[in-house]
Amino acid sequence: MQFDITLKNEKYRLYDRFAIFIFLLNTAGIIITLFITGKSQLEKGTGWISTLSLLTAITVYFNSSKKVKKEYYFLFAALFTSFYWILMGFWWLGMLLVLLAALYHFSKQEPIVQVSAGKIKYPSFPVRTIHWQQVNNVLLKDGLLTIDFKNNKFIQQALEENKNTVNEQEFNDFCRQQLKKEGN
């Protein structure tokens, strides 16, 4: 038996705003390099296309209601822009942008805690595996998931209200059984 519990993440808008800020910085940087440096037509064309892809991603963000669509536009724009920076000789900036795009992608994933008989998988980066031997108690009550560790640390997270269909009593009974098996 496995329970999948979706945690609330109120930072999605912050991640999008940070991505827009990075895109605006890149757009300004591309435009400045286009006018300051005497690059070839290929590099200039790539620069203008990168600028258009960044501006398109920002426009889609403000005009679209689909979260997935926004993320794909952001990732496409970031990858295309990183190609431009590498082509211009700023490989470190291109690699930094690829890294930021990867972090953005992972931050936009739905945070799902998976509780099974063998372990608890907590959605951090990287995913944290918690074994039942490490835990004093796991409790789901009033829209909060609490994991109490034996080392006096605990995790307490609010649940996403619309995405969880887990029965609290059934979940808590399951966790008590797992803790008894481990001798807690």
CORRA-V31109 format. One line per field, one symbol per residue. ss: DSSP state (~ for helix, > for strand, _ for the rest). burial: # if it has 24 or more other C-alpha atoms within 12 Angstrom, else .. A space follows every 50 residues. Layout:
BEGIN
ss = ???
burial = ???
END
This chain:
BEGIN
ss = _>>>>>>____~~~~~~~~~~~~~~~~~~~~~~~~~____~~~~~~~~~~ ~~~~~~~~~~~~~___~~~~~~~~~~~~~~~~~~~~~___~~~~~~~~~~ ~~~~~~~____>>>>>__>>>>_____>>>>~~~>>>>>>>__>>>>>>_ ___>>>>>>_~~~____~~~~~~~~~~~~~~___
burial = ..######......##..##.###.##.###.##........##.##### ########.##........################.##....##..##.# #..##.###########.#####......###########..#.####.. ....#.####...#.#....#..##..##.....
END
